[in-house]
Amino acid sequence: MYSGMPLGTTISGLAAAWLIPHFGWQSMFVVGGIVPIIIAAVIVAFLPESLEFLTLRNRDEARIRTIVRRISPALADDPQVVFRPTDKKLPGVPVKNLFTEKRAIATVLFWITLAAAYYFANILVYWVPTLLHKVGATVVQYSLTFAAFNLGAGAGMILAGGYLLTMGWTVSRICSTNSVVGLFCAVLVLVLGGRVAANARYQEGRTLEASEAV
């Protein structure tokens, strides 16, 4: 799932490399508005609802069995099989449960990690083309560079997910306190390293501009 954003951005980068030189930057907004509408229509028409969602809300049993029949016909046609949600409903405010049963530290660090990762992703998504343009890259060059960067990110997520499955990592193990602490430290190093590199690049650019002005 997390590979979807970078892979989608890869497609937009490749599209920008061709659309902008031929039709101008406005074409990206046209294509970017029409294509998601088409994809949404296809999803609504062909993607079945989540079984967990349907069972949690006690929706139509026949609809649930129709979806299960596409996965396991024998299971769907067995009248003795009863479909029930696997999640248990905890009492109280849902957010409160994130801080009970020794989940407080992991929850706080996980929030900080995701916020930092989101910040870092936005910097890359919104500023990489601008920075490449500032150093003299053409529209095609920084669009392809942007696409290649996100292609690597998407492939990395797929490989990381496959590796975790191969090693037998479950969601509970990935979300354990020790794992979240390690992830937090890794993201912290990444953000700080990016900050130092960005400052160094900025200072280099300022020095270059000053030397050219002289």
N, C-alpha and C positions, 0 to 999 in steps of 0.2 A: 504493500500500500504506500509506503513512504518513498518508493521509487517513482511513483506516479508524477509527482510535481517536477522533479528534475528531467524526467523523460518527456513530459509535456512541454517543458521549457526548451528542451532540445529541439523539438519540432518547431516551436515558435522562432527560435534562433535561425534555423534553416530556412523557414518561410520568410523571415525578415531579410535574409541575405539576398533573396530573389525579388520579393515584393517591393521593398523600399526603393531600390534603384530604378525599377520599372514603373511603379505606380505611386511612389511617394509614401511618406510615413503614415498618411491618413488611411492607407489600405490596410495597415495592421489592425486598426480599430474596427474596420468593417469586417475583416475576416475573423478577428478575435471576438466579435459579437455574434456572428452568424454560426460559426462552427460549434460553440458550446450549446446553442439552442438546439441544433441538430442532434448533438450527442445526448442532450437531456431527453429529447423526444425518444430516441432509440432506447435509452435506459428505462424510461417509464414503460415503454411498450414490451420490452423483452426481459428485463432483469427482474426476477422474482423477489418478493419481500423477504426479509430475514426471518428465518424460522424462530429464532430467539424472540424477535419482536412480536411475531404472531402468537406464540405460546404465552408470552408474558401478559398479553392483553386478551387472552382467551378468544382469539378470532375464530373464524369458520374452520371447523375440523376438516371439512372436505377440501378447502383451499390448502391447508397444511399438508394433507396426504397427497394432493396433486403435485406439490413441490417435491416432497420426499420421494414420490414415484420416479422422478427423473434421476434420483440418486440411487435409490434402492427399491425396486418394484416390490420385492418380496416383503420388505419391512412395511411399506405403505399399505399393502393389501392384507396385512395381518390385523384382524379386528381386535386382538388381545393387546396390541401395542397402543399405549397411551402416550401422547406427546406432552411433556411438561418442561418448563424452563429449568435450566441448570442453576441459574443464579437464585440466591435466596435474598429476600427482602429484609433489610436490617431496619430496626426501629430508629426513630429520630430523624434529624435533618441529614440528607445524604452526604453533604460535605463534611459533617462532623465525623463520619465513619472513616474518612481518610486519615484522621489523626488519632484513631484508637488502635488497640492491639499492636502497639510498637510500630505503627506506620507513620508517625509524625515526622521523624528525621528524613525518611525516604521521600515522603510527600513534599516537604519543603525543598529538598535538594533537587528533586525531579522537576518541580516548578521552575526553580532557578535555571536548571539546565535547559529546559525547553524554551524559556524566555531568552536565554543567551543564544541558543541555536537559532531561534526565530529571528533575533536581531542580526546575527551573523548572515543568515540566509537572505534577509532583506538587503543588507549592505551589498552582498554579491549580486543579487538580482537587479537592484536599481542603480548601482553605482559602477559596476564593472564596465558596461558599455560607455558610460560617460568618461571614465578614467582612460579607457583605451582610445576614445576619440580625442581626448586631451593630448595624448602622446603621439597623435598623428595617424592613427589607424583609420582606414576607410570604413564605410558602412558594412561592406561585405566582410571585411577582415574581422571587425569586432563582433559581428553577428555570428560568424562561423566559430570564432573563439569562444563566445558565450555558449553556443550549442555544444561544442566539444567539452567544455567544462561541465555542463549539466549532464551530458551523456556519461561522463566518468562518474559523476555523483550517483546517477541512477543505477549504473552497472555495479558500483560499489555497494549500494544498498541491497541489490539482489544477491550478490556474492556473500555479503555479511549475513543476510537472512539464511541462505543455504548452509553457510558454515555453522551457524548457531543450531540449526535443525540437525545437522550431521553430528554435532557434538552433544546432542541431547539436551540443549538448553530449553527449559520450559518458560512460560510467562512468569510464573512465580519466582523462578531462579533469576531471570533477567531483572525483575522488579524488586529483588531483595535489597536490603540496605547496603550491603557491601558492593553490589553491582552498581547501584545508583551513585554511591560515593565515588567509585572509580570513574563512572561516566561524567560526573560533575567535575572531577579533577581534569579529565581529558578535555572537556569543553572549555574549562577555564584556561588551560594552557593554550588551546587553539585560539581563543579570543584574544588573550594577552599577546600571543605571538603575532596574530594578525594586526593587532594595534601597533606593535612595535614596527612591523614591516611597513604598515601604511604610513606611519610617521616618518620613517626613513625615506620612503618613496616621495612623500610630500616635500620633505626638506631638500631632496635631490632635485625635484622639479623647481622649487623656489630658487635654488642655487643656479640652475641652468637658465632660468628666466632672467635672473640678475646678470649673469655673464653675457647673455645675448643683448640685454639692454645696454650694457657698457660697450 
